[in-house]
């Protein structure tokens, strides 16, 4: 919990930005880029937690790669009720690292900041590989859900010794 919580719909009201987390749908990314590029300073880091494999590439068309850190969010969850999200499976984790897979001070410091805030993280020495592994997982689960009309919760709870009739 952040206390006192401060929120705004106008990014220009925010001072001393160190990190921008992009947590929108892929179709909104270009709009977000146009908003954040106006507040960039030399040291701002940008992490996109979208489910795509080319978010960093899209970002770098209008924003210098020096700002961008490759990342993904490992989370399997469902909305239980208004404001209640149930995490299923493994602990929600932010996986991130530099796009060139080198070790930089800022990534090491960012990992410490996330962990101090209680956010589980994983350093990925090959961030592109991790992003592709996630997209393969999503593709498999999405296809299975579309084929069976089952939610992810139903898929996880389905007995392993039963076959699937399609």
C-alpha positions in Angstrom: 0.0 0.0 0.0 1.2 3.5 -0.8 0.5 6.1 1.8 -0.4 8.8 1.2 -1.7 7.6 -2.2 -1.2 10.2 -4.9 -2.8 9.8 -8.3 -3.3 12.0 -11.3 -4.5 11.7 -14.8 -2.0 14.3 -16.0 1.6 13.1 -16.0 3.0 16.6 -16.3 1.9 17.1 -12.6 4.4 14.5 -11.5 7.8 15.7 -10.4 11.1 13.9 -10.2 10.1 10.8 -12.2 12.6 7.9 -11.9 10.6 5.0 -13.4 7.5 4.8 -15.6 5.7 1.4 -15.6 3.5 1.0 -18.7 0.6 -1.2 -17.7 -2.0 -0.7 -20.4 -3.4 -2.8 -23.3 -1.2 -3.1 -26.4 -3.6 -1.1 -28.5 -3.0 1.9 -26.1 0.8 1.8 -26.3 1.2 4.5 -29.0 -1.0 6.9 -27.1 1.0 6.3 -23.9 4.3 6.9 -25.8 3.0 10.3 -27.0 2.2 11.2 -23.4 5.4 10.0 -21.7 7.8 11.3 -24.3 7.0 14.8 -23.1 8.2 14.2 -19.6 11.4 12.3 -20.3 14.6 13.4 -18.6 18.0 11.9 -19.0 17.7 9.3 -16.2 14.1 8.1 -16.5 13.7 4.3 -16.9 10.7 2.8 -18.7 9.3 -0.7 -18.2 6.5 -2.1 -20.3 4.5 -4.9 -18.7 2.3 -5.6 -21.7 1.8 -9.1 -23.1 3.4 -8.5 -26.4 6.8 -9.5 -27.8 7.6 -6.2 -29.5 6.6 -3.6 -26.9 10.2 -2.5 -26.5 10.6 -2.2 -30.3 7.5 -0.1 -30.5 8.6 2.1 -27.6 12.0 2.6 -29.3 10.5 4.1 -32.4 9.8 7.3 -30.5 11.8 7.0 -27.3 15.6 6.3 -27.0 16.4 2.7 -26.0 18.6 4.1 -23.2 15.3 4.7 -21.2 13.8 1.2 -21.9 14.3 -1.8 -19.8 12.9 -5.1 -21.1 10.3 -6.7 -18.8 7.3 -8.9 -18.3 5.0 -9.6 -15.5 4.3 -13.2 -14.6 0.9 -13.4 -13.2 -2.0 -15.7 -13.4 -5.1 -14.1 -11.8 -8.8 -13.6 -12.2 -11.2 -11.0 -11.0 -13.2 -12.4 -8.1 -15.2 -9.3 -7.4 -15.0 -5.5 -7.8 -11.5 -4.6 -6.5 -10.6 -8.2 -5.6 -8.1 -10.1 -7.7 -7.3 -13.7 -7.0 -3.8 -14.8 -7.8 -3.8 -18.4 -9.0 -0.7 -20.5 -9.6 2.7 -18.9 -8.8 3.6 -15.6 -7.0 3.2 -12.5 -9.3 6.7 -11.6 -10.4 8.2 -8.8 -12.5 11.0 -10.2 -14.7 13.3 -7.6 -16.1 16.7 -6.7 -17.4 18.5 -4.4 -19.8 17.7 -4.9 -23.5 21.3 -5.7 -24.3 21.4 -8.3 -21.5 24.3 -6.5 -19.8 24.5 -5.8 -16.1 24.0 -2.1 -15.3 23.9 -0.4 -11.9 20.4 0.9 -12.6 18.9 -2.6 -13.0 20.6 -3.8 -9.8 19.3 -0.8 -7.9 15.8 -1.2 -9.4 15.7 -4.8 -8.3 16.5 -3.7 -4.8 13.8 -1.0 -4.8 11.2 -3.5 -6.0 12.2 -6.1 -3.4 12.2 -3.4 -0.6 8.6 -2.5 -1.7 7.6 -6.2 -1.4 7.4 -6.8 -5.2 8.8 -10.2 -6.2 11.3 -9.9 -9.1 13.6 -12.0 -11.2 16.6 -10.8 -13.1 16.6 -12.2 -16.7 20.0 -12.5 -18.2 18.3 -13.0 -21.6 15.1 -10.8 -21.4 14.0 -11.5 -25.0 14.0 -15.3 -24.3 11.9 -14.7 -21.2 9.4 -12.6 -23.1 9.1 -15.3 -25.8 8.6 -18.0 -23.1 5.7 -15.9 -21.6 4.1 -15.4 -25.0 4.3 -19.2 -25.7 2.6 -19.8 -22.3 -0.1 -17.2 -23.1 -0.7 -18.7 -26.5 -1.1 -22.2 -25.2 -3.5 -21.2 -22.4 -5.5 -18.9 -24.7 -5.9 -21.6 -27.3 -6.9 -24.2 -24.7 -9.4 -21.7 -23.2 -10.9 -20.9 -26.6 -11.1 -24.6 -27.6 -12.7 -25.8 -24.3 -14.5 -22.6 -23.1 -12.7 -23.2 -19.8 -11.4 -20.4 -17.6 -7.8 -20.6 -16.4 -9.1 -21.5 -13.0 -11.0 -24.4 -14.4 -8.0 -25.5 -16.4 -5.8 -25.5 -13.2 -8.4 -27.3 -11.2 -9.1 -30.0 -13.8 -8.0 -33.5 -12.6 -4.8 -34.6 -14.3 -6.0 -38.2 -14.7 -9.0 -37.2 -16.8 -9.0 -36.9 -20.6 -10.5 -33.9 -22.4 -13.4 -34.5 -24.7 -13.6 -32.0 -27.4 
